[in-house]
Amino acid sequence: MRRFRQERIASLIGSGGISSQKELVRRLRGERIRVSQATLSRDLRELGVIRGPGGYALPGDPREAAESSQQQSKHILREFVRSVAAAGSLAVIKTEPGHAHTLGVAIDFARWDEVIGSIAGDDTVFVAAADHASADRIVQRIRSLVA
């Protein structure tokens, strides 16, 4: 059932026009697929779905592929970053509520050498770096892209 549900989610998102989890739940129910919010969130995370200004999109989605990965990351950073600071070997990035996941995925897909990994909450992304100097470089890169 999980695989089928995720295939339907990917198909619905691929067709466009999904701007919220509520809308996605409604469309899934229209196809007689019942899903809790927690399960849907997990499915979206496993599928690598990102939420941008145009709604939900899949990684590699043709709509997103038109921009280079650097341009896409720059757009998402400009759109969602509210502040960024280094804290030891971490870069701490604040967003508006609900946008940290999108930003974390964009940073992961950018594949910056300094980034070991990221953890996103609701409005904060922690980006792990190997050391303080690497965290500083991440912060400077983000600031230059946001400026």
Beta strands, then each sheet from edge to edge (+ up, - down):
strand 1: 50-52
strand 2: 55-57
strand 3: 81-87
strand 4: 90-95
strand 5: 115-120
strand 6: 124-129
sheet 1: 1+ 2-
sheet 2: 3+ 4- 6+ 5-
end
